[in-house]
């Protein structure tokens, strides 16, 4: 059975989508005391990589790595700087990020954690932002400037960062 859409129905649907888009943007949390600069951007074709280190090495640890994409990807290298008290605002990315702290300390909070547990990272530590809708905020809760380098892989042409409303699980 085929349904015929009328111009009126299309207008109503477009109005609803536009309204929801603007309401969402109006309630997004803004970054404060935070700056992100693109150091490098590269476009990759399809990626199909698999690594392994199975023999007892690295204290017997099994290490596997897999990266596979269907279609082109953009790889960003970002330099991120937080002033004391600075914040990224709540946001997500369409792909994952590998983040290394190069100065100070940053504290990450996950939007899906009802307890709002802090995850603290200092110089030399790395962490992963899983992306794909994973909502998070990263703050500098210290009294010195904090810096990270982030490497992000996202679908080609996608928006690298998507601001979102506060999920309501944290008191800030």
C-alpha distance (Angstrom), angle and dihedral (degrees) to the residues before:
residue distance angle dihedral
X1 . . .
X2 3.79 . .
X3 3.78 123.0 .
X4 3.78 118.4 -148.0
X5 3.80 114.8 -142.6
X6 3.77 117.1 -145.5
X7 3.79 125.1 -146.7
X8 3.79 88.3 -111.8
X9 3.80 92.2 55.7
X10 3.80 91.1 47.2
X11 3.83 90.6 49.5
X12 3.81 91.6 50.8
X13 3.82 91.9 47.5
X14 3.82 91.5 48.3
X15 3.80 90.9 48.5
X16 3.81 92.2 51.2
X17 3.82 93.1 47.9
X18 3.82 91.9 47.5
X19 3.81 92.1 47.6
X20 3.81 92.9 49.1
X21 3.81 90.6 48.0
X22 3.80 93.0 52.7
X23 3.81 94.0 42.4
X24 3.81 89.2 52.3
X25 3.79 92.0 49.3
X26 3.81 91.5 47.0
X27 3.80 91.3 57.1
X28 3.80 98.0 42.1
X29 3.78 115.2 119.1
X30 3.78 114.5 -114.1
X31 3.78 125.3 -134.8
X32 3.80 113.9 -110.5
X33 3.79 126.7 -166.4
X34 3.81 88.6 -0.9
X35 3.81 131.9 115.9
X36 3.80 128.9 -177.7
X37 3.81 121.5 -165.9
X38 3.79 125.8 -171.0
X39 3.81 108.6 -127.7
X40 3.80 96.1 177.1
X41 3.79 138.9 1.0
X42 3.79 124.8 -168.5
X43 3.78 133.5 177.6
X44 3.80 118.1 -139.1
X45 3.79 130.3 -169.5
X46 3.78 118.9 -135.9
X47 3.80 113.2 -35.1
X48 3.79 123.5 -145.0
X49 3.80 111.0 168.4
X50 3.78 131.4 152.2
X51 3.81 125.5 177.5
X52 3.77 130.6 -179.8
X53 3.77 140.5 -179.5
X54 3.78 106.1 -176.0
X55 3.84 105.8 154.1
X56 3.78 114.8 92.5
X57 3.76 100.2 -78.7
X58 3.78 132.9 133.8
X59 3.81 89.7 35.4
X60 3.81 92.1 -43.1
X61 3.80 94.9 -57.1
X62 3.79 118.8 153.0
X63 3.81 110.3 -133.8
X64 3.80 123.0 -166.8
X65 3.80 130.8 168.9
X66 3.79 129.6 -173.8
X67 3.79 130.0 178.2
X68 3.77 119.0 172.0
X69 3.78 128.9 163.2
X70 3.77 135.0 178.5
X71 3.79 106.8 -145.2
X72 3.78 131.9 3.2
X73 3.80 124.7 -39.3
X74 3.79 136.3 -157.5
X75 3.79 117.7 -137.5
X76 3.81 115.7 -156.5
X77 3.79 127.1 -167.4
X78 3.81 107.3 -160.2
X79 3.80 131.2 -170.0
X80 3.82 108.4 -151.0
X81 3.81 124.7 -166.4
X82 3.82 127.8 -173.3
X83 3.76 123.8 -169.0
X84 3.83 114.6 -144.5
X85 3.80 105.6 -70.8
X86 3.82 91.0 15.9
X87 3.79 124.1 142.9
X88 3.80 138.3 -168.2
X89 3.79 91.3 -140.4
X90 3.80 118.5 -128.1
X91 3.79 111.2 -53.4
X92 3.80 147.2 138.0
X93 3.80 138.3 -147.6
X94 3.80 130.5 -139.1
X95 3.82 91.4 -126.1
X96 3.77 138.6 26.3
X97 3.81 128.7 -78.1
X98 3.79 131.8 -151.1
X99 3.81 107.8 -151.2
X100 3.81 129.4 -167.2
X101 3.80 122.6 -171.4
X102 3.82 110.7 -132.2
X103 3.84 100.6 173.0
X104 3.79 136.6 15.7
X105 3.78 123.2 -14.5
X106 3.81 132.5 -63.7
X107 3.79 128.8 -163.3
X108 3.80 120.5 -149.5
X109 3.80 126.1 -159.0
X110 3.81 126.1 -167.6
X111 3.79 120.3 -135.2
X112 3.80 92.5 -141.8
X113 3.83 95.4 53.2
X114 3.82 107.9 100.6
X115 3.82 90.0 -164.1
X116 3.84 93.7 52.6
X117 3.83 91.4 -136.1
X118 3.83 113.6 -169.2
X119 3.81 119.0 -125.6
X120 3.82 107.5 -157.5
X121 3.81 121.8 -158.0
X122 3.80 126.4 -177.9
X123 3.82 136.5 -175.4
X124 3.79 112.8 -41.9
X125 3.80 94.9 15.7
X126 3.78 122.3 116.5
X127 3.79 133.3 -160.0
X128 3.78 139.2 179.8
X129 3.79 128.0 -120.7
X130 3.80 103.5 -157.6
X131 3.80 94.1 -153.9
X132 3.78 119.0 -170.0
X133 3.79 93.2 111.6
X134 3.82 96.6 -35.3
X135 3.82 101.0 148.3
X136 3.79 115.9 -147.4
X137 3.79 146.1 148.6
X138 3.80 128.3 -145.8
X139 3.79 119.2 -155.7
X140 3.79 138.1 -176.6
X141 3.79 102.3 -134.5
X142 3.80 92.4 170.1
X143 3.80 132.6 86.4
X144 3.84 98.9 -113.9
X145 3.80 131.8 66.6
X146 3.82 113.6 -84.6
X147 3.80 124.9 -152.6
X148 3.80 136.8 -173.8
X149 3.77 138.6 178.2
X150 3.80 113.9 -139.5
X151 3.79 127.1 -167.0
X152 3.80 111.3 -160.1
X153 3.78 130.2 -173.5
X154 3.81 115.4 -163.4
X155 3.80 137.3 158.9
X156 3.82 110.9 -75.8
X157 3.79 112.1 -88.9
X158 3.82 94.7 9.3
X159 3.78 121.5 134.6
X160 3.82 105.8 -95.4
X161 3.81 96.8 -146.8
X162 3.80 128.5 29.2
X163 3.82 117.3 -165.4
X164 3.81 114.2 -143.8
X165 3.81 137.1 -176.2
X166 3.80 118.4 -91.5
X167 3.80 107.0 -86.8
X168 3.80 91.3 -137.8
X169 3.79 97.7 -121.7
X170 3.82 96.0 108.0
X171 3.81 127.6 59.0
X172 3.82 94.1 -128.7
